[in-house]
Amino acid sequence: MAILVVGSIALDTIETPFGKREDILGGSATYFSYAASFFDKVCLVGVVGEDFPQEHIDLLKSRWINTEGLQVIKGKTFRWIGSYEGDMDIATTHSTCLNVFETFQPIIPKKYRDLDIVFLANIDPDLQIGVLSQVNKPRLTICDTMNLWISIKKDSLTKLLGMVDIAVMNEGEARMYANTPNLIKAARHVLKQGPKYVVIKKGENGAMIMSDQFFFTMPGFPIEDVRDPTGAGDTFAGGFVGYLSKSGKVDKASLKKALVYGSVMAAFNVEDFSLDRMKRLDDREIEDRYLEYVNLTNFHF
């Protein structure tokens, strides 16, 4: 199978207690694609400016990520400047320059339109709906979002939720969308809008998934050396969707395993800036950490 992902590609400047990096590779589609590529083929749709380094495109291609849907247009690439302090749980945004991303209109190449799985990374929900109108009956559709769209485009987001199979949110977004502090109630509220499943990311506290038929929650993988949490949620989604694509199944067992693989991939990503840790990653490490997670959470004696 193969995965279509549509989202942002960015150049980030990030400062954490472990240092500062300028103009490093970022963006929701970037993190998702790289993580998912460890499990299955990925076809990327996004936009960058003329200033986007060729070495970053080459890096994506080195993971067999198809970049034919990457638009390179006149202007500057989307840039984000942010920092983290203390436990690095929340990012402080200092500057957001959308640049060419401000007028991004996703165009799905013809060869991408019959792909089995579509992941709509965090972009305007109207654009996400537009992507769904360009594809032909995918087997599985998944969307991510952010608090901005809940604030200014909730009606469009609600419409989108009724068009996808799986909705992915972090805990703050779920509480905000459902207007409740309780995550169980929030998940049920999201389900009422139409998706078959809702996944709620809880950062270092793990993740949960709910449908009308089952509920599963898991802790996060314990990490001693967190250097940059940027892209952790997108990397989680990449591992989650990537495993589902590889398994070819969407049942209770595969969804649970996908949640664990998502947590495993996110845990690797936060160990260094940008994709630096992911570049050093191999399949054996992923499987070893997956088994380590299983042993850590096994309570049978």
C-alpha positions in Angstrom: 0.0 0.0 0.0 1.0 3.7 0.1 0.1 6.8 2.0 -0.8 10.2 0.7 0.1 13.1 3.1 -0.8 16.7 2.6 0.6 19.3 5.0 3.2 21.9 5.8 6.9 21.9 5.1 8.9 24.5 7.0 12.2 25.9 8.0 12.3 26.2 11.8 14.5 28.2 14.2 14.2 26.5 17.6 15.7 27.1 21.0 15.5 24.7 23.9 17.6 24.2 27.1 19.9 22.1 25.0 20.8 24.7 22.4 19.6 26.6 19.4 19.2 25.6 15.8 18.4 28.0 12.9 16.6 27.2 9.6 16.3 23.5 10.3 13.9 21.2 8.5 10.4 21.1 10.0 6.7 21.1 9.1 3.9 18.7 9.8 4.1 16.8 6.5 7.9 16.5 6.9 7.8 14.8 10.3 4.9 12.6 9.4 6.4 11.5 6.1 9.8 10.6 7.5 8.3 8.6 10.4 5.7 6.8 8.1 8.4 5.9 5.6 9.8 3.3 8.0 6.6 1.3 7.5 5.4 2.0 4.0 5.7 4.2 0.9 4.7 7.8 1.3 3.6 10.4 -1.4 4.0 13.9 -0.2 2.0 17.0 -1.2 3.2 20.4 0.0 4.8 23.7 -1.0 8.1 25.4 -0.5 9.9 28.5 -1.8 12.9 28.9 -4.0 15.1 29.2 -0.8 14.3 25.7 0.3 17.6 23.7 0.4 17.9 20.9 -2.2 19.6 18.8 0.5 16.2 18.6 2.4 14.4 17.3 -0.7 17.3 14.8 -1.2 16.8 13.7 2.4 13.1 12.9 1.9 13.9 11.1 -1.4 16.5 9.0 0.5 13.7 7.6 2.5 11.8 6.7 -0.7 9.3 9.5 -0.1 7.8 10.5 -3.4 8.1 14.3 -3.8 6.3 14.7 -7.2 3.6 16.5 -5.3 6.0 19.0 -3.8 5.4 22.5 -5.3 8.5 24.7 -5.5 7.3 28.3 -6.3 8.6 31.8 -6.3 9.0 33.2 -2.8 10.2 32.1 0.6 9.4 28.9 2.5 7.1 28.9 5.6 9.2 29.7 8.6 8.5 29.2 12.4 10.6 30.5 15.3 9.9 29.1 18.7 11.4 28.1 22.0 10.9 25.7 24.9 11.7 26.1 28.6 11.5 24.0 31.7 9.9 20.7 31.0 9.5 21.7 27.4 5.8 20.8 27.5 4.6 23.9 25.6 6.2 25.9 22.8 6.4 29.6 22.8 6.0 31.0 19.3 8.1 34.1 18.6 7.4 34.4 14.8 5.3 32.7 12.1 6.0 33.7 8.5 3.6 31.7 6.3 5.2 33.0 3.1 4.3 30.7 0.1 2.3 28.5 2.5 -0.2 31.4 2.9 -1.6 30.8 -0.6 -1.1 27.0 -0.7 -3.7 25.2 -2.7 -3.0 21.5 -2.6 -3.0 19.8 -6.1 -3.1 16.0 -5.9 -1.1 14.5 -8.8 -3.1 12.0 -10.8 -0.9 9.1 -9.8 -1.7 9.9 -6.1 -5.4 9.9 -6.4 -6.0 6.2 -6.0 -3.8 5.7 -2.9 -5.3 3.6 -0.2 -4.6 5.9 2.8 -4.9 9.7 3.0 -3.5 11.6 5.9 -4.5 15.2 6.2 -1.9 16.9 8.3 -2.5 20.1 10.1 -3.7 22.7 7.5 -6.9 24.8 7.0 -9.8 22.4 7.2 -11.3 23.8 4.0 -8.1 22.8 2.3 -8.3 19.3 3.9 -11.9 19.0 2.5 -10.6 20.1 -0.9 -8.0 17.3 -0.8 -10.8 14.7 -0.2 -12.6 16.0 -3.2 -9.6 15.2 -5.4 -9.0 11.5 -4.3 -10.8 8.4 -5.4 -12.4 6.3 -2.6 -9.4 5.8 -0.3 -9.6 2.8 2.1 -8.8 5.0 5.1 -8.8 8.7 5.7 -7.3 10.4 8.8 -7.1 14.1 9.7 -5.1 16.1 12.2 -5.9 19.7 13.3 -4.8 22.5 15.7 -6.4 24.9 18.1 -6.3 27.8 15.6 -8.8 26.0 13.3 -11.0 25.2 16.3 -11.1 28.9 17.1 -11.7 30.3 13.7 -13.0 27.5 11.5 -14.9 25.2 13.8 -17.8 24.7 11.4 -15.4 23.6 8.6 -13.6 21.3 11.0 -16.9 19.8 12.1 -17.8 19.2 8.5 -14.4 17.5 7.9 -14.8 15.2 10.9 -17.9 13.9 9.3 -15.9 12.9 6.2 -12.9 11.0 7.7 -12.5 7.6 9.4 -10.0 8.7 12.1 -9.7 12.1 13.8 -6.4 12.9 15.6 -6.1 15.7 18.2 -3.9 16.5 21.1 -5.6 16.7 24.5 -5.8 20.5 24.6 -7.5 20.5 21.2 -9.9 17.8 22.1 -10.9 19.6 25.3 -11.2 22.9 23.4 -13.3 21.4 20.6 -15.7 19.6 22.9 -15.7 22.4 25.6 -15.1 19.9 28.4 -12.0 19.2 30.6 -12.7 15.4 30.5 -11.0 13.6 27.7 -13.4 10.7 27.7 -16.3 13.0 27.2 -14.3 15.0 24.7 -13.6 11.9 22.6 -17.2 10.9 22.7 -18.2 14.3 21.5 -15.8 14.1 18.6 -17.1 10.7 17.6 -20.6 12.1 17.4 -19.4 14.3 14.6 -18.9 11.3 12.3 -15.4 9.7 12.5 -15.2 6.0 13.3 -12.3 6.5 15.7 -10.7 9.4 17.6 -7.1 9.4 18.7 -6.0 11.8 21.4 -2.3 12.5 21.9 -1.3 13.2 25.4 2.4 14.0 25.0 4.7 12.3 27.5 1.6 10.8 29.0 0.9 8.6 26.0 -2.2 8.4 23.9 -5.7 7.0 23.7 -8.1 5.8 21.0 -11.9 5.5 21.2 -14.6 4.2 19.0 -18.2 3.2 19.6 -17.0 -0.4 20.2 -13.8 0.0 22.2 -11.5 2.2 24.2 -7.7 1.8 24.7 -5.2 4.0 26.5 -1.5 3.7 26.9 1.3 5.6 28.7 4.1 7.3 26.9 7.5 5.7 26.4 9.9 7.0 29.1 12.7 9.1 27.6 15.7 10.3 29.6 17.0 12.7 27.1 14.4 15.0 25.5 16.1 17.7 23.5 13.5 19.1 21.1 9.8 18.1 21.2 9.0 19.9 17.9 7.1 17.5 15.5 6.5 14.8 18.1 2.8 14.8 17.4 3.3 14.6 13.7 5.9 11.8 14.1 3.5 10.0 16.3 0.9 10.2 13.6 3.5 8.9 11.1 4.2 5.9 13.1 0.5 5.3 13.8 -0.7 5.6 10.2 2.5 4.0 8.8 1.9 0.8 10.8 -1.8 0.7 9.8 -0.7 0.9 6.2 1.9 -1.8 6.6 -0.5 -4.1 8.4 -3.3 -3.7 5.9 -5.8 -3.9 8.7 -8.0 -1.5 10.8 -9.2 -3.6 13.6 -8.8 -3.4 17.4 -5.5 -5.3 17.5 -3.9 -3.3 14.7 -5.1 0.0 16.1 -3.6 -0.8 19.5 -0.3 -1.8 18.0 -0.4 1.3 15.7 -0.8 3.5 18.8 2.3 1.9 20.4 4.4 2.4 17.2 3.3 6.0 17.1 4.5 6.5 20.6 7.8 4.7 19.8 8.5 6.9 16.8 7.7 10.1 18.7 10.0 9.0 21.5 12.9 8.8 19.0 12.1 12.1 17.4 12.4 14.2 20.6 15.9 12.9 21.3 17.4 15.5 19.0 16.6 18.6 16.9 14.6 18.4 13.7 15.1 15.0 12.0 18.6 14.5 13.3 17.7 11.5 15.5 15.4 10.0 12.9 18.3 10.1 10.3 20.3 7.8 12.6 17.3 5.4 13.2 17.0 1.9 11.7 14.3 -0.7 11.7 16.0 -2.8 14.4 16.0 0.1 16.8 12.3 0.6 16.2 11.5 -3.1 16.9 13.7 -3.2 20.0 12.0 -0.2 21.5 8.6 -1.6 20.6 9.4 -4.8 22.5 10.8 -2.7 25.3 7.6 -0.8 25.5 5.6 -4.1 25.6 7.7 -5.4 28.4 7.4 -2.2 30.4 3.6 -2.2 30.2 3.1 -6.0 30.7 1.4 -6.6 34.0 0.8 -10.4 33.7 2.8 -12.5 36.0 
